[in-house]
Amino acid sequence: MHIDMATGSRTTATTAAPSETTGPMAPAEEPAATGPEPCDLVTVPARQGLEAADILRRGSDQEAVGPVLHDGPCATVGFLVPPGTAEAWDVPGSACTRTDGRGLRIPAEPPVSGSGWLLPPGDDTSVTDPAALRAALDQAARLIEAADNCR
């Protein structure tokens, strides 16, 4: 998943960017589908991201997880996190794209062709807590490593 910082649109290597005026990730001047909350995007390989999403959903603080995208063509999972998270994000094997609220809003429909909401946004959607995500990604990496070493 890639985010065009000028328009806030997301693209993959196999899809074209949505139109600036008709695409699901229209510029910031247009109203957001689920609220005006801006966000950064943490992307990880699908296997680790799916495991981390499960860990977050099973956790005692289920409010720690917000909308989660699964991008099949890119084999990634994306977690929407608060703006500014990218400044301190240093989790190996992941990337955090900074948007500074310049157009990226939580859309009602998946923003990339071939992607889908693993955990869709709701009317009162908040983003994923970065500390909880960091812990879940670490736990997921350990579980995957343990599973791979059992072969």
C-alpha positions as a Markdown table, in Angstrom:
| # | Residue | x | y | z |
|---|---|---|---|---|
| 1 | Met | 0.0 | 0.0 | 0.0 |
| 2 | His | 1.3 | 3.4 | -0.9 |
| 3 | Ile | -0.2 | 6.8 | 0.0 |
| 4 | Asp | 0.1 | 9.7 | -2.3 |
| 5 | Met | 0.8 | 12.5 | 0.1 |
| 6 | Ala | -0.5 | 15.2 | -2.2 |
| 7 | Thr | -4.0 | 13.7 | -2.6 |
| 8 | Gly | -4.2 | 11.3 | 0.3 |
| 9 | Ser | -5.0 | 8.5 | -2.1 |
| 10 | Arg | -3.7 | 5.0 | -1.7 |
| 11 | Thr | -2.4 | 2.8 | -4.5 |
| 12 | Thr | -0.7 | -0.5 | -5.0 |
| 13 | Ala | 1.8 | -1.4 | -7.7 |
| 14 | Thr | -1.0 | -3.1 | -9.6 |
| 15 | Thr | -3.7 | -0.4 | -9.4 |
| 16 | Ala | -4.0 | 3.1 | -10.5 |
| 17 | Ala | -4.6 | 5.9 | -8.0 |
| 18 | Pro | -8.3 | 6.9 | -7.5 |
| 19 | Ser | -9.5 | 10.1 | -9.1 |
| 20 | Glu | -8.9 | 13.1 | -7.0 |
| 21 | Thr | -12.6 | 14.1 | -7.2 |
| 22 | Thr | -14.4 | 10.8 | -7.5 |
| 23 | Gly | -12.2 | 8.2 | -5.7 |
| 24 | Pro | -12.8 | 6.9 | -2.2 |
| 25 | Met | -9.8 | 8.8 | -0.9 |
| 26 | Ala | -10.8 | 12.3 | -2.1 |
| 27 | Pro | -9.0 | 15.4 | -0.9 |
| 28 | Ala | -9.4 | 16.7 | 2.7 |
| 29 | Glu | -12.0 | 19.3 | 1.7 |
| 30 | Glu | -14.6 | 16.7 | 1.1 |
| 31 | Pro | -16.4 | 15.2 | 4.2 |
| 32 | Ala | -15.1 | 11.9 | 5.5 |
| 33 | Ala | -17.4 | 9.0 | 5.4 |
| 34 | Thr | -16.9 | 8.1 | 9.1 |
| 35 | Gly | -15.7 | 11.3 | 10.6 |
| 36 | Pro | -12.9 | 13.7 | 10.2 |
| 37 | Glu | -10.2 | 11.7 | 12.1 |
| 38 | Pro | -6.9 | 11.9 | 10.3 |
| 39 | Cys | -4.5 | 8.9 | 10.6 |
| 40 | Asp | -1.2 | 7.4 | 9.7 |
| 41 | Leu | -0.9 | 3.9 | 8.3 |
| 42 | Val | 1.2 | 1.0 | 9.7 |
| 43 | Thr | 1.7 | -1.7 | 7.1 |
| 44 | Val | 3.1 | -5.2 | 7.8 |
| 45 | Pro | 3.3 | -8.5 | 5.9 |
| 46 | Ala | -0.1 | -10.2 | 5.9 |
| 47 | Arg | 0.9 | -13.2 | 8.0 |
| 48 | Gln | 2.1 | -11.0 | 10.9 |
| 49 | Gly | -0.7 | -8.5 | 10.5 |
| 50 | Leu | -3.4 | -11.1 | 10.6 |
| 51 | Glu | -1.9 | -12.6 | 13.7 |
| 52 | Ala | -1.5 | -9.2 | 15.3 |
| 53 | Ala | -5.2 | -8.3 | 14.5 |
| 54 | Asp | -6.3 | -11.5 | 16.2 |
| 55 | Ile | -4.2 | -10.7 | 19.3 |
| 56 | Leu | -5.6 | -7.2 | 19.5 |
| 57 | Arg | -9.2 | -8.5 | 19.1 |
| 58 | Arg | -8.7 | -11.1 | 21.8 |
| 59 | Gly | -7.1 | -8.7 | 24.2 |
| 60 | Ser | -8.8 | -7.3 | 27.3 |
| 61 | Asp | -8.8 | -3.7 | 25.8 |
| 62 | Gln | -10.7 | -4.3 | 22.5 |
| 63 | Glu | -10.8 | -0.5 | 22.0 |
| 64 | Ala | -7.0 | -0.7 | 21.2 |
| 65 | Val | -7.8 | -1.9 | 17.7 |
| 66 | Gly | -9.3 | 0.3 | 15.0 |
| 67 | Pro | -10.0 | -0.3 | 11.3 |
| 68 | Val | -7.7 | -2.8 | 9.7 |
| 69 | Leu | -7.2 | -3.2 | 5.9 |
| 70 | His | -6.1 | -6.4 | 4.2 |
| 71 | Asp | -4.5 | -5.7 | 0.8 |
| 72 | Gly | -4.5 | -9.1 | -1.0 |
| 73 | Pro | -2.5 | -8.1 | -4.1 |
| 74 | Cys | 0.3 | -6.6 | -1.9 |
| 75 | Ala | 0.0 | -9.3 | 0.8 |
| 76 | Thr | -0.1 | -6.6 | 3.5 |
| 77 | Val | -2.3 | -5.7 | 6.4 |
| 78 | Gly | -2.7 | -2.0 | 7.3 |
| 79 | Phe | -3.5 | -0.6 | 10.7 |
| 80 | Leu | -4.8 | 3.0 | 10.9 |
| 81 | Val | -3.0 | 4.7 | 13.8 |
| 82 | Pro | -3.1 | 8.3 | 15.2 |
| 83 | Pro | -1.3 | 11.0 | 13.1 |
| 84 | Gly | 2.3 | 11.5 | 14.2 |
| 85 | Thr | 2.8 | 7.8 | 15.0 |
| 86 | Ala | 5.3 | 7.6 | 12.1 |
| 87 | Glu | 7.8 | 10.0 | 13.9 |
| 88 | Ala | 8.7 | 7.3 | 16.5 |
| 89 | Trp | 7.7 | 4.1 | 14.7 |
| 90 | Asp | 10.7 | 1.8 | 14.6 |
| 91 | Val | 9.2 | -1.7 | 14.5 |
| 92 | Pro | 11.3 | -4.0 | 12.3 |
| 93 | Gly | 9.5 | -5.5 | 9.4 |
| 94 | Ser | 6.8 | -2.8 | 9.3 |
| 95 | Ala | 6.4 | 0.7 | 7.9 |
| 96 | Cys | 4.4 | 3.6 | 9.1 |
| 97 | Thr | 3.4 | 6.2 | 6.5 |
| 98 | Arg | 3.0 | 9.7 | 7.8 |
| 99 | Thr | 0.1 | 11.7 | 6.5 |
| 100 | Asp | -0.1 | 14.7 | 8.9 |
| 101 | Gly | -3.8 | 14.8 | 8.2 |
| 102 | Arg | -3.2 | 15.9 | 4.6 |
| 103 | Gly | -6.2 | 14.2 | 3.1 |
| 104 | Leu | -6.1 | 10.7 | 4.6 |
| 105 | Arg | -9.3 | 10.0 | 6.4 |
| 106 | Ile | -11.0 | 6.8 | 7.4 |
| 107 | Pro | -13.1 | 5.9 | 4.4 |
| 108 | Ala | -16.3 | 3.8 | 4.5 |
| 109 | Glu | -15.2 | 1.6 | 1.6 |
| 110 | Pro | -11.7 | 0.0 | 1.2 |
| 111 | Pro | -9.5 | 2.6 | -0.5 |
| 112 | Val | -7.6 | 0.2 | -2.8 |
| 113 | Ser | -8.9 | -2.2 | -5.4 |
| 114 | Gly | -8.3 | -5.7 | -4.2 |
| 115 | Ser | -8.3 | -4.7 | -0.6 |
| 116 | Gly | -11.0 | -5.2 | 2.0 |
| 117 | Trp | -11.7 | -4.3 | 5.6 |
| 118 | Leu | -10.5 | -7.0 | 8.0 |
| 119 | Leu | -12.0 | -4.8 | 10.7 |
| 120 | Pro | -14.3 | -2.2 | 9.1 |
| 121 | Pro | -14.7 | 1.3 | 10.5 |
| 122 | Gly | -17.8 | 2.1 | 12.4 |
| 123 | Asp | -19.7 | 5.3 | 13.1 |
| 124 | Asp | -17.6 | 6.0 | 16.2 |
| 125 | Thr | -14.4 | 4.5 | 14.9 |
| 126 | Ser | -11.1 | 5.4 | 16.5 |
| 127 | Val | -7.7 | 4.3 | 15.3 |
| 128 | Thr | -5.5 | 1.5 | 16.7 |
| 129 | Asp | -3.4 | 2.4 | 19.8 |
| 130 | Pro | 0.2 | 2.4 | 18.6 |
| 131 | Ala | 1.6 | 0.9 | 21.9 |
| 132 | Ala | -0.9 | -2.0 | 21.8 |
| 133 | Leu | -0.1 | -2.5 | 18.1 |
| 134 | Arg | 3.6 | -2.6 | 18.8 |
| 135 | Ala | 3.1 | -5.2 | 21.5 |
| 136 | Ala | 0.8 | -7.3 | 19.3 |
| 137 | Leu | 3.2 | -7.2 | 16.4 |
| 138 | Asp | 6.0 | -8.3 | 18.7 |
| 139 | Gln | 3.9 | -11.2 | 20.0 |
| 140 | Ala | 2.8 | -12.2 | 16.5 |
| 141 | Ala | 6.5 | -12.3 | 15.3 |
| 142 | Arg | 7.4 | -14.6 | 18.2 |
| 143 | Leu | 4.4 | -16.9 | 17.5 |
| 144 | Ile | 5.3 | -17.1 | 13.8 |
| 145 | Glu | 8.9 | -17.8 | 14.6 |
| 146 | Ala | 7.9 | -20.5 | 17.0 |
| 147 | Ala | 5.5 | -22.1 | 14.5 |
| 148 | Asp | 8.2 | -22.0 | 11.7 |
| 149 | Asn | 10.8 | -23.6 | 14.0 |
| 150 | Cys | 8.4 | -26.6 | 14.7 |
| 151 | Arg | 8.7 | -27.9 | 11.2 |
